[in-house]
Amino acid sequence: MNKRPRDEPSSSFASAPKRHFGAGGGGGGGYGGQGYSEERSSARRVADHYSARSNQTLEERENSPIIHLKKLNNWIKSVLIQLYAHPGDCVLDLACGKGGDLIKWDKARVGYYVGVDIAEGSIKDCMTRYNGDTDQQRRKKFSFPARLICADCYEARLDEHLYEDAPFDICSCQFALHYSWSTEARARQALANVSALLRPGGIFIGTMPDANVIIKRLRETDGMEFGNSVYWISFGEEYAEKKFPASRPFGIKYKFHLEDAVDCPEWVVPFHLFKLLAEEYDLELVLMKNFHGFVHEYLQKPEFAELMRRLGALGDARPTALPTDGKQCKQRKDVSHRGRHRYSWSIKAEM
């Protein structure tokens, strides 16, 4: 398929203004010295973790202790893609992993796809999945051409790699942007990449953990760890007072373990500060809901309720039995200005 004609990029890295949230905020904005080495070590640990995860057979997947959570997460991503993607769109998928969302983009009939991930093993698996060479699925021929790149999208300037592919109509970052929040520099680079590569009026969608729920649960427990039979979150003793000043919003690290899925460090992302930072890079919020509110709202639409039924994400539960005690959500009509980007975000609810 021929690529669509390209417009001028809406912004550049050089033009993005800088705002410092406060001295000493989670490693600051620099990449030098010991802090940079520690940050790179953490990023490499995350990459190695996901590279090492093997592809599961269908039987292994269905026997997973978190199968319904996986299906619910897939439903939420599917709904976001169906809400914002249009036929023929050029897609940039940051932290694309092993290509688990390729079929979702194919169903949206997008025209071109670029996937970027830090984990070389994941990119190889994504390529295998795209080519339909996996043992776990029937050979699938995707309707769109694709390009896959192994790079740290929170450190590399992606416009230098993707200048011939840009601008993109839609950018997606699912369950991964919080890995950029280890330092201010990485958080800024992530948003700078999105802003530089989206066309004017393009859309940025994604999902991330709910910082408010994480901090609330930490403060409710006697120790520094909380969870249940399938997941746990543990903070270091440096947070023993359980105080998180707004002047130091970056680098708030915790260890996250989710049975049969995740076992690596993650970082708290205060969403109100994420919103402020995103505005510096010409990103305008159009939707924010945590998962409780998101599921409750979009299950009212027949096409998404039918998708939920087909995925079996709720198990034997009926849609009317869904929890409705989600946190207060902010939503605004799409009133994006010409030349600005938009973004839609869903916040992961408490397990």
C-alpha positions in Angstrom: 0.0 0.0 0.0 1.3 3.5 -0.8 1.9 5.7 2.1 -0.3 8.8 2.4 1.0 12.2 1.5 2.8 13.7 4.5 2.1 17.2 6.0 4.6 19.3 7.9 5.3 18.1 11.4 3.3 20.0 14.0 6.2 20.5 16.4 9.8 19.8 16.9 12.0 18.9 19.9 13.8 22.2 19.8 10.7 24.2 20.1 9.3 22.4 23.2 9.5 24.6 26.3 11.0 23.3 29.5 9.5 23.5 32.9 11.2 22.0 36.0 8.9 20.6 38.6 11.5 21.1 41.3 15.1 20.5 42.1 16.0 16.9 42.8 12.8 15.5 41.3 13.4 11.9 40.7 16.8 12.2 39.1 16.3 15.6 37.5 16.6 16.2 33.8 20.1 15.1 33.2 21.5 11.8 31.9 25.0 12.1 33.4 26.6 10.3 36.3 25.4 7.6 38.6 21.7 8.5 38.2 21.9 7.8 34.5 23.6 4.5 35.0 21.0 3.4 37.5 18.2 4.5 35.2 19.7 2.7 32.2 20.1 -0.4 34.4 16.4 -0.3 35.3 15.4 0.2 31.7 17.5 -2.8 30.7 16.0 -4.9 33.4 12.5 -4.1 32.1 13.6 -4.9 28.5 15.2 -8.2 29.6 12.1 -9.2 31.5 9.8 -8.8 28.6 12.3 -10.3 26.1 12.6 -13.4 28.3 8.8 -14.0 28.4 7.9 -16.9 26.1 4.9 -16.9 23.8 2.1 -19.0 25.4 0.0 -21.6 23.6 -3.8 -21.0 23.6 -4.2 -23.7 26.3 -1.5 -22.1 28.5 -3.1 -18.7 28.1 -6.6 -19.9 29.1 -5.1 -21.6 32.2 -3.5 -18.4 33.4 -4.6 -17.3 36.9 -5.1 -13.8 35.5 -6.9 -14.8 32.2 -9.9 -12.7 32.9 -7.7 -9.7 33.7 -5.8 -10.1 30.5 -9.1 -10.3 28.5 -10.4 -7.2 30.3 -7.3 -5.3 29.4 -7.6 -6.4 25.8 -11.2 -5.3 25.7 -10.2 -1.8 27.0 -7.5 -1.5 24.4 -9.8 -2.7 21.7 -12.4 -0.1 22.6 -9.8 2.7 22.6 -8.6 1.6 19.2 -12.1 1.4 17.8 -13.0 4.8 19.3 -10.1 6.7 17.8 -8.6 4.8 14.9 -9.9 5.3 11.3 -9.5 3.2 8.2 -6.2 4.1 6.4 -4.6 5.7 9.5 -0.8 5.6 10.0 -0.2 4.1 13.5 2.8 4.5 15.8 2.8 1.9 18.5 5.2 2.8 21.3 6.3 -0.2 23.5 4.5 -2.5 21.1 5.9 -5.6 22.8 5.3 -8.9 21.1 2.6 -7.5 18.8 -0.4 -8.4 20.9 -2.4 -5.5 19.4 -1.7 -6.2 15.8 -5.1 -7.9 15.3 -6.8 -5.0 16.9 -5.2 -2.6 14.5 -6.0 -4.9 11.6 -9.7 -4.9 12.6 -9.6 -1.1 12.6 -8.3 -1.3 9.0 -5.4 1.0 9.5 -3.1 1.7 6.5 0.4 1.6 8.0 1.9 0.5 11.3 5.2 1.2 13.0 6.0 -0.6 16.2 8.8 0.4 18.6 10.0 -1.5 21.6 13.2 -1.5 23.8 13.2 -5.4 24.0 14.9 -7.1 21.1 13.3 -10.4 21.9 9.8 -8.8 21.8 10.5 -7.1 18.5 11.5 -10.5 17.0 8.4 -12.1 18.4 6.3 -9.3 17.0 7.9 -9.8 13.6 7.1 -13.5 13.8 3.5 -12.8 14.7 3.1 -10.3 11.9 4.5 -12.8 9.4 2.1 -15.4 10.7 4.8 -17.9 11.6 3.8 -18.6 15.2 2.8 -22.1 16.3 0.1 -20.6 18.5 -2.1 -19.2 15.8 -3.3 -19.9 12.3 -1.3 -18.0 9.7 -2.6 -14.4 9.7 -2.0 -12.1 6.8 -2.3 -8.5 8.0 -3.8 -6.0 5.6 -1.3 -3.2 6.4 2.4 -2.9 5.8 4.5 -2.7 9.0 7.9 -1.5 10.2 9.4 -2.7 13.5 12.2 -1.0 15.4 14.1 -1.9 18.5 14.8 1.3 20.4 14.2 2.9 23.8 11.4 5.3 22.9 12.0 7.2 26.1 15.6 7.9 25.3 16.0 7.9 21.5 14.8 10.8 19.3 12.4 8.8 17.2 12.0 11.6 14.6 15.6 10.7 13.5 14.5 7.1 12.8 11.0 7.8 11.5 11.3 11.0 9.5 10.2 9.2 6.3 7.2 7.6 8.1 5.9 10.6 9.9 3.5 12.2 10.5 1.2 9.6 12.2 -2.5 9.9 12.6 -2.6 8.0 15.9 0.0 7.0 18.5 -0.6 4.3 21.1 1.3 3.4 24.3 -0.4 0.6 26.3 0.6 -0.2 29.9 4.0 1.2 29.3 4.3 5.0 29.6 4.9 4.8 33.3 8.3 3.2 32.6 9.3 6.7 31.2 8.6 8.4 34.6 11.9 7.2 36.1 13.4 10.6 35.3 12.1 14.0 34.0 14.4 13.7 31.0 12.8 10.3 30.0 9.3 11.5 30.6 9.9 14.6 28.4 11.5 12.5 25.7 8.5 10.2 25.6 6.1 13.1 25.1 8.5 14.9 22.7 8.5 11.8 20.5 4.8 11.7 20.5 4.4 15.4 19.7 7.0 15.5 17.0 5.6 12.5 15.1 1.8 13.1 15.3 0.2 15.2 12.6 -1.7 18.3 13.7 -4.9 17.1 15.4 -3.5 13.5 15.7 -4.6 11.4 18.7 -2.5 9.7 21.4 -4.2 6.9 23.3 -2.9 4.7 26.2 -3.3 3.1 29.5 -1.3 3.2 32.7 -1.6 2.3 36.5 -3.6 4.6 38.7 -1.2 6.4 41.0 -3.9 7.6 43.3 -5.0 4.0 44.0 -1.4 2.8 44.5 -0.5 5.5 47.0 -3.9 5.1 48.8 -3.3 1.3 49.2 0.2 1.9 50.4 -0.9 4.3 53.1 -3.7 1.9 54.2 -1.2 -1.0 54.8 1.0 -1.3 57.9 4.1 -2.2 55.9 5.6 -1.2 52.5 3.9 -4.0 50.5 0.3 -4.8 49.6 -1.5 -7.1 47.2 -3.3 -10.4 47.0 -2.8 -14.0 45.6 -2.0 -12.9 42.1 -0.2 -9.5 42.5 1.8 -7.5 44.9 3.4 -4.0 45.0 6.4 -3.2 47.2 8.0 0.1 47.9 11.5 0.6 49.3 12.3 1.9 52.7 13.1 5.3 51.4 9.4 5.8 51.2 8.8 4.6 54.8 7.0 7.9 55.7 4.7 7.4 52.7 5.0 11.0 51.7 5.4 12.0 48.0 6.0 15.7 47.6 4.7 17.3 44.4 8.1 18.9 44.0 9.6 15.5 43.3 7.2 13.7 41.0 9.7 11.6 39.0 11.6 8.5 40.0 9.1 7.1 42.6 9.9 3.5 42.0 8.1 0.4 43.2 8.4 -3.3 42.5 5.4 -4.8 40.7 4.6 -8.5 40.5 1.7 -9.8 38.6 1.4 -13.6 38.4 2.1 -14.9 34.9 2.7 -11.4 33.5 5.0 -8.9 35.2 7.9 -8.9 37.6 9.9 -5.7 37.3 10.3 -2.1 38.6 7.7 0.5 37.7 7.2 4.2 38.5 4.3 6.2 39.9 2.8 8.7 37.5 0.8 11.5 39.1 -1.8 12.1 36.4 -2.4 15.8 37.1 1.4 16.4 36.5 1.4 14.1 33.5 -1.4 16.3 32.1 0.6 19.5 32.7 3.7 18.1 31.1 1.7 16.8 28.1 0.3 20.3 27.6 3.9 21.6 27.1 4.1 19.3 24.1 0.9 20.4 22.5 -1.2 17.6 23.8 -4.7 18.3 24.9 -6.7 16.0 27.1 -10.0 14.8 25.7 -10.8 11.8 27.9 -9.5 10.3 31.1 -11.3 7.5 33.0 -10.1 4.8 35.3 -11.0 1.3 34.3 -14.1 1.0 36.6 -15.6 4.1 34.9 -14.4 3.2 31.4 -15.9 -0.3 31.6 -19.2 0.9 33.1 -19.7 3.5 30.4 -18.7 1.6 27.3 -20.5 -1.6 28.3 -23.7 0.4 27.7 -22.9 0.4 24.0 -24.2 -2.8 22.3 -21.2 -3.3 20.0 -18.7 -3.1 22.9 -20.9 -5.3 25.2 -20.9 -7.9 22.4 -17.2 -7.7 22.2 -16.9 -8.2 26.0 -19.2 -11.3 25.7 -17.0 -12.8 22.9 -13.8 -12.2 24.8 -15.2 -13.7 27.9 -13.5 -11.1 30.1 -16.1 -11.1 32.8 -16.2 -14.9 33.2 -19.6 -15.9 34.5 -20.4 -12.3 35.7 -23.1 -10.3 34.1 -22.3 -6.8 32.8 -24.9 -5.3 35.3 -22.8 -6.7 38.2 -19.8 -4.6 37.3 -18.3 -2.3 40.0 -19.3 1.3 39.6 -17.1 2.8 42.4 -14.5 4.2 40.0 -12.7 7.4 40.9 -14.0 10.7 39.6 -13.4 10.9 35.9 -12.7 13.9 33.8 -14.1 14.0 30.3 -14.3 16.8 27.7 -15.8 17.0 24.3 -13.3 17.0 21.4 -12.5 20.7 21.1 -8.9 20.4 19.9 -7.5 23.4 18.2 -6.0 23.3 14.7 -2.3 22.4 15.1 -2.7 20.8 18.5 -2.7 17.1 19.2 -5.3 15.3 21.3 -4.9 12.4 23.7 -7.2 9.9 25.4 -6.2 8.0 28.5 -7.5 5.2 30.6 -6.1 4.7 34.1 -5.8 1.2 35.5 -8.2 0.5 38.4 -7.4 -1.2 41.6 -7.3 -5.0 41.4 
